[in-house]
Amino acid sequence: MVPTQMFLTRGVGVHKEKLASFEQALRSAGVAYCNLVTVSSILPPNCKIIPRKRGEKMLNPGEITFCVMARSETNERNRLVSASIGLAIPTDRQTYGYLSEHHAHGETDEETGEYTEDLAAQMLATTLGVEFDPNIAWKEREQVFKMAGKIVRTLNITQSAVGKPDRWTTVIALAVFIPEENIPKRSRR
């Protein structure tokens, strides 16, 4: 099974119980009705990224759904938490790309998002033989990767929130793979 479509989503949940906070975050992300199975970070060749709303309509309650998930939680008041999924998409769509996940405390959306994009791009660059200096800033490395002509695009989806008093706050970011049998025939390549 190699997924051909996926969507990105994110959510935040707040509750006095940690598990219920996670459930609220899944509801916010639109995937609470699925049995999620986390997988490692490969973006399959030719996998199309579709809009969240369209992807949600292709999932069925209770089905096993594969995803890459980033999750962070806190029960500390005013503690900033963030979760992000980064993507690095190769120019040659016949080859695979990378997804990365990062969960952090004290990082803004922008910091966490840039980190995940950078991480995904570095993983892809090393498999494609793109030489780069890991010590230079992400914005400079991003240009090196794109100028090499082997990485067409990077992006991220990030969720952050500030902890509430006497409550658990959970943030999640996900790349959700659509089961092939759920994709309408007219939408398949």
C-alpha positions as a printed Julia matrix, in Angstrom:
189×3 Matrix{Float64}:
   0.0    0.0     0.0
   1.49   3.3    -1.14
  -0.72   6.34   -0.5
  -1.39   8.61   -3.47
  -3.2   11.4    -1.58
  -2.81  13.08    1.79
  -3.89  16.21    3.62
  -2.45  18.4     6.33
  -4.35  19.39    9.43
  -3.83  20.75   12.92
  -5.74  21.25   16.13
  -5.72  22.37   19.73
  -7.6   20.96   22.72
  -8.05  22.11   26.3
  -9.49  19.98   29.12
  -8.88  19.15   32.76
  -7.84  15.61   31.73
  -4.8   15.01   29.52
  -6.46  12.34   27.36
  -9.58  14.44   26.86
  -7.39  17.37   25.85
  -5.81  15.17   23.17
  -9.3   14.07   22.03
 -10.34  17.73   21.73
  -7.25  18.45   19.63
  -8.13  15.51   17.33
 -11.66  16.89   16.99
 -10.28  20.32   16.19
  -8.1   18.69   13.51
 -11.1   16.82   12.06
  -9.79  13.27   12.57
 -11.09  12.18   15.99
 -13.37   9.56   14.41
 -10.43   7.59   12.94
  -8.08   5.03   14.51
  -4.8    6.78   13.83
  -1.59   4.85   13.3
   1.58   6.93   13.2
   4.19   6.11   10.6
   7.67   7.4     9.88
   8.43  10.35    7.67
   8.43   9.41    3.99
   6.32  11.37    1.51
   5.45   8.71   -1.1
   6.34   9.32   -4.75
   3.57  11.18   -6.61
   1.54  11.66   -3.43
  -0.83  14.55   -4.01
  -1.54  17.01   -1.18
  -5.26  17.75   -1.17
  -7.31  20.26    0.85
  -8.25  19.22    4.39
 -12.01  19.38    3.83
 -11.81  17.12    0.79
  -9.56  14.67    2.65
 -11.84  14.52    5.68
 -14.72  13.49    3.42
 -12.7   10.49    2.21
 -12.22   9.03    5.7
 -14.67   6.68    7.4
 -15.41   6.51   11.13
 -13.4    3.8    12.87
 -11.09   2.97    9.99
  -7.35   2.54   10.44
  -5.8    5.76    9.16
  -2.06   6.25    8.73
  -0.52   9.6     9.57
   2.63  11.43   10.59
   1.81  13.24   13.82
   3.49  15.88   15.96
   1.99  16.36   19.43
   2.86  18.57   22.38
   1.02  19.18   25.62
   1.3   21.07   28.87
  -0.56  21.6    32.1
   1.54  24.65   33.0
  -0.2   28.03   32.88
   1.25  30.33   30.19
   3.58  27.63   28.82
   3.84  27.92   25.02
   3.62  24.57   23.22
   3.83  23.88   19.5
   3.64  20.96   17.09
   4.57  21.0    13.42
   4.86  18.83   10.33
   7.33  19.93    7.66
   7.48  18.69    4.07
  10.23  18.63    1.48
   8.95  17.78   -1.99
  11.44  16.64   -4.63
  11.43  18.12   -8.12
  11.28  14.58   -9.51
   7.9   13.45   -8.18
   8.76   9.86   -9.16
  11.05   9.76   -6.12
  10.06  10.1    -2.48
  10.2   13.19   -0.31
  10.31  13.73    3.42
   7.98  14.72    6.21
   9.36  15.77    9.57
   7.65  16.25   12.89
   8.68  18.48   15.76
   7.09  19.15   19.14
   8.37  22.03   21.24
   7.95  24.16   24.32
   8.65  27.89   24.19
   8.83  28.15   20.37
   6.53  30.29   18.23
   4.64  28.98   15.2
   7.25  30.53   12.92
  10.24  29.03   14.77
   8.71  25.56   14.95
   7.49  25.66   11.34
  10.85  26.77    9.95
  12.6   24.07   11.97
  10.39  21.31   10.53
  10.8   22.58    6.96
  14.55  22.74    7.45
  14.68  19.24    8.94
  12.62  17.73    6.11
  14.73  19.55    3.51
  17.98  18.38    5.1
  16.8   14.75    5.11
  15.78  14.98    1.46
  18.95  16.83    0.45
  21.18  14.15    1.96
  19.4   11.42   -0.03
  19.67  13.46   -3.24
  23.35  14.28   -2.8
  22.83  18.04   -2.41
  25.78  19.5    -0.53
  25.03  22.13    2.1
  26.46  23.69    5.23
  24.29  22.67    8.2
  25.65  25.61   10.19
  24.16  28.39    8.05
  20.69  29.8     8.67
  17.62  28.01    7.27
  16.77  30.82    4.82
  20.24  30.52    3.26
  20.08  26.7     3.16
  16.6   26.89    1.64
  18.04  28.85   -1.3
  20.88  26.35   -1.71
  18.4   23.46   -1.79
  16.14  25.16   -4.33
  19.02  26.31   -6.54
  20.28  22.73   -6.7
  17.08  22.03   -8.64
  16.28  18.83   -6.76
  13.92  20.18   -4.1
  10.94  21.97   -5.59
   9.18  23.1    -2.45
   9.07  23.02    1.33
   6.13  23.82    3.57
   4.81  23.22    7.05
   1.65  23.1     9.1
   2.06  24.24   12.68
  -0.18  24.65   15.73
   0.76  26.42   18.94
  -1.13  27.39   22.09
  -0.51  28.79   25.53
  -1.26  26.58   28.54
  -4.36  27.39   30.61
  -4.58  27.35   34.41
  -5.72  24.01   35.85
  -6.14  22.5    32.39
  -4.2   20.39   29.9
  -3.51  22.06   26.57
  -2.63  19.79   23.63
  -1.54  20.86   20.15
  -1.2   18.52   17.17
  -0.17  18.74   13.54
  -0.73  15.84   11.13
  -0.12  14.63    7.61
  -3.01  12.21    7.03
  -2.79   9.58    4.3
  -5.99   8.66    2.45
  -6.59   4.91    2.0
  -6.52   4.17   -1.75
  -9.89   2.41   -1.66
 -11.49   5.64   -0.31
 -10.38   7.75   -3.27
 -13.08   8.13   -5.94
 -11.99   6.57   -9.22
 -12.26   9.91  -11.05
  -9.82  11.47   -8.53
  -7.11   8.85   -8.98
  -4.26   9.99  -11.19
